Each structure stands twice: as C-alpha cells, then as structure tokens.
C-alpha cells in the first residue's frame, strides 16, 4: 500500500499542473496505485496560510482518502493564532500533519519566533513536513535537537544532497527523508541500508512532480518487500499515529 505524504490541492499559478481539484487528485492516485494522501493547499503556500488551511478542510471533509496538512507560521504577527489556538483548530479539523515554508514565508524555522509553534505541534503529535530548498541542514538538526518528540520529514532532496543529509540522520532519531525528488542514483537503496527503511517516507510532490517518479523509484528499487512496505506506508502511518482507512 502506498500513502503519499507530499501532495497538494489547488491550482498552481506558475505553470499548468491541472485544476488542483479533489477529483483530479483521486484520479491521479488511482492511476498510480496510491491509496491515500496527505495534502496541503496551494493557497496556504502561495497566498495566505490561514485562508488556505480553512479552504483545505472544506475540500477534504467528505473524502477519507485525503488527509489535511496545514501550513504553519510563527505566531509573531497573529496570522494563524497562538500556538495553542492553531493546534486546537488543527486537531478539531482532523489535520494529520503540518508543513512549513520558512524561505518562502520569510522566517527562521530554527529561530526563537517559530519555537513556540513547533513546541505546540510536537506536543500535539503532528509531524512536520519541510522541503530541503526551504531550510538548511544545520537548522533541521537544531530543530530536531530542540524538539526531540517532533518528527521532521525533509522532502525535495534533489541531487547530490546525501552527504549533507547523512550526518543529520546519524545524529538524530526524529529526522526522516521524503521520496519526492530523491534524485541520487541508488540513493534510496543506500539510505535504507545505512539508516533503515524506517527513516524514509513515500511522497510524490504531486501535482508539481509526476507521481510516476516516486512510485517507480520505490517499486523498482532493489529492496525487500518489508522495506518497500515500510517506506510506502508503514513509517508514515506510525508518524500519523493512525491506522489506514
């Protein structure tokens, strides 16, 4: 079973990736054999997190295969409420994970401003998703050390980043890597052998990336069935603290 930890709803304004509808997302998932997906909204990334987060809940309310992922901000400007208010609203809405865009939204995810929100997210048991181009590895390690109960899934690794990720994986127990754009040749096999399949999480980056990339990378990898199952859904289900639907 495949559960996508890295997908998005909503139209993307910079190139044609489709209408970003629930129907479109489900059609794509069915095409690639993906059972469920953790989804955020383009509005939360490219416009306003508060508006996009609310819009997302309405879109996925009647679709059990799609699990909402909210986008966080520091509470310094009051845009998404206090950390307690943000987390309470997220849990009330069935939010399963939180995503951060510190580079695009102009704040330091490892700094003092974001620390209260990260602490509240960790206490609520919600994993944090962040793409590698949004944050440096020193910041990832700093956050992991400051919030050891917070699972951090770093996606969009690209090419030739394994040396940067390796030390952080070795020194932490709560940092995981996502498959979307994990482009190093046989990097998936190397990571699974060295750090364990349980440190890897299936994600496609859809619709900005073609899901076939991540699906093919996992299902054609030279890994045993147990490792493929862990990466495909097992690790993520553990992070989400829930059984599959």
C-alpha positions in Angstrom: 0.0 0.0 0.0 1.2 3.5 -0.9 0.3 6.6 1.1 1.6 9.9 -0.4 3.0 12.2 2.3 3.6 15.0 -0.1 0.7 16.1 -2.3 -1.2 19.3 -2.9 -4.6 20.6 -3.9 -5.4 23.9 -5.5 -4.4 25.5 -8.8 -0.7 26.3 -9.2 -0.4 29.7 -10.9 3.1 29.5 -12.4 2.5 26.6 -14.8 -0.3 24.2 -15.8 -0.4 21.3 -13.4 -4.2 20.8 -13.7 -7.1 22.3 -11.8 -6.0 21.0 -8.4 -9.4 19.5 -7.6 -10.2 16.6 -5.2 -11.5 14.7 -8.2 -8.3 15.2 -10.1 -6.2 14.2 -7.1 -8.1 11.0 -6.7 -7.9 10.2 -10.4 -4.2 10.6 -10.3 -3.9 8.5 -7.1 -5.9 5.7 -8.7 -3.7 5.8 -11.8 -0.6 5.2 -9.8 -2.0 2.8 -7.2 -1.8 5.3 -4.3 -4.3 4.5 -1.6 -4.3 7.7 0.4 -2.5 11.1 0.5 -1.6 13.8 3.0 -2.5 17.0 1.2 -1.9 20.8 1.7 -3.3 23.7 -0.3 -1.6 26.0 -2.7 -3.3 28.9 -1.1 -1.6 28.1 2.2 1.8 28.2 0.4 1.4 31.0 -2.2 -1.2 33.3 -0.7 -2.2 33.1 3.0 -1.8 30.1 5.3 -4.9 30.9 7.3 -7.2 31.1 4.3 -5.7 28.1 2.6 -5.9 26.0 5.7 -9.6 26.7 6.2 -10.2 26.1 2.5 -8.5 22.7 2.7 -10.7 21.4 5.4 -13.8 22.1 3.3 -12.3 20.3 0.3 -11.4 17.1 2.0 -14.2 16.9 4.6 -16.1 14.2 2.6 -13.1 12.3 1.3 -11.5 9.8 3.7 -8.6 9.1 1.3 -7.3 12.7 1.7 -5.8 13.8 5.0 -5.3 17.5 5.6 -1.9 19.1 6.2 -1.9 22.7 7.5 0.8 25.2 6.8 2.3 26.9 9.9 3.7 30.3 10.6 5.3 31.8 13.7 2.7 33.4 15.9 4.5 36.8 16.0 2.0 38.5 13.7 -1.0 36.6 14.8 -1.9 35.4 11.3 -2.8 31.8 12.4 -3.5 32.4 16.1 -1.4 31.4 19.1 0.3 28.1 19.0 -2.4 26.7 21.3 -5.2 28.1 19.1 -3.5 26.8 15.9 -3.0 23.3 17.2 -6.5 23.1 18.8 -8.1 24.1 15.5 -5.9 21.7 13.5 -6.9 18.8 15.7 -10.5 19.7 15.7 -10.4 19.7 11.9 -8.7 16.4 11.6 -5.4 17.8 10.5 -2.8 15.0 10.3 0.5 16.9 9.7 1.9 20.4 9.5 4.0 21.9 6.7 6.4 24.8 6.8 7.8 27.1 4.1 10.3 29.2 6.0 12.2 30.5 3.0 9.1 31.5 1.0 7.3 32.9 4.0 10.3 34.8 5.4 11.1 33.5 8.8 13.7 31.3 10.6 12.2 27.9 11.3 15.0 27.2 13.8 14.8 30.6 15.4 13.1 31.9 18.6 10.0 33.1 16.8 9.0 29.7 15.5 9.9 27.8 18.6 6.6 28.1 20.4 4.6 26.9 17.4 7.0 24.0 16.9 6.7 23.0 20.5 2.9 23.0 20.3 3.0 21.0 17.1 5.3 18.4 18.7 3.2 18.2 21.9 0.1 17.5 19.7 1.9 14.6 18.0 1.8 16.1 14.5 4.7 15.5 12.1 6.4 18.5 10.5 7.0 18.4 6.7 9.5 20.8 5.1 11.3 20.7 1.7 15.1 20.9 1.6 15.2 24.0 -0.5 13.3 25.8 2.3 15.8 25.1 5.0 19.4 24.3 5.7 20.5 21.0 7.3 22.0 22.8 10.3 18.6 24.3 11.0 17.0 20.8 10.6 19.4 19.3 13.1 18.9 22.3 15.5 15.1 21.8 15.4 15.4 18.1 15.9 17.5 18.5 18.9 15.3 21.2 20.4 12.1 19.2 19.8 13.1 15.5 20.1 9.5 14.5 20.1 8.8 16.2 16.7 9.1 14.0 13.6 10.6 16.1 10.8 10.2 14.8 7.2 12.5 16.6 4.8 11.4 16.3 1.1 12.5 17.5 -2.3 16.1 16.5 -1.7 17.2 16.7 -5.3 20.6 15.6 -6.4 23.9 15.2 -4.5 22.5 16.1 -1.1 23.1 12.7 0.6 26.4 13.9 2.2 24.5 16.8 3.8 21.7 14.6 5.0 23.8 11.7 6.2 25.3 13.3 9.2 21.9 14.7 10.4 20.3 11.3 10.0 23.2 9.7 12.0 23.0 12.3 14.9 19.2 12.4 15.2 16.4 9.9 15.6 13.5 12.1 14.6 14.5 13.3 11.1 13.1 11.4 8.1 13.6 11.8 4.3 10.8 12.0 1.8 11.0 10.3 -1.6 9.8 13.3 -3.8 12.7 14.3 -6.0 15.1 11.9 -4.2 17.3 12.0 -7.4 20.6 10.4 -6.4 21.4 7.2 -8.3 20.6 4.3 -6.0 20.3 6.8 -3.2 17.2 5.1 -1.9 18.9 1.7 -1.5 21.9 3.4 0.2 19.8 5.2 2.7 17.7 2.1 3.5 20.8 0.0 4.0 22.7 2.6 6.1 19.9 4.2 8.2 17.0 1.8 7.8 13.9 1.9 5.7 12.0 3.3 8.7 13.8 6.7 8.1 12.2 7.0 4.6 8.7 8.2 3.7 7.0 7.8 0.4 5.8 11.1 -1.2 5.3 12.2 -4.8 5.2 16.0 -4.8 2.1 15.9 -6.9 0.9 17.7 -8.9 4.1 19.7 -9.3 6.0 16.5 -9.9 4.9 13.4 -11.8 3.9 10.7 -9.2 5.4 8.1 -11.6 8.9 9.3 -10.5 8.5 8.4 -6.8 6.4 5.3 -7.5 8.9 3.8 -9.9 11.8 4.7 -7.6 10.2 2.7 -4.8 8.7 -0.2 -6.6 11.7 -0.9 -8.8 14.2 -0.4 -6.0 16.5 -3.3 -5.0 14.8 -3.5 -1.6 13.0 -6.4 0.0 9.2 -6.4 0.5 9.4 -5.4 4.1 11.5 -2.3 3.3 9.2 -1.3 0.5 6.1 -1.7 2.7 7.8 0.4 5.5 8.7 3.2 3.1 5.4 3.0 1.1 3.1 3.5 4.1 4.3 1.8 7.4 6.6 4.6 8.6 4.1 7.3 7.7 1.3 5.6 9.5 3.4 5.5 12.6 4.1 9.2 12.3 0.4 10.0 11.8 -0.5 7.9 14.8 -3.3 6.2 13.0 -4.4 3.1 11.1 -5.0 3.2 7.4 -8.6 4.0 6.3 
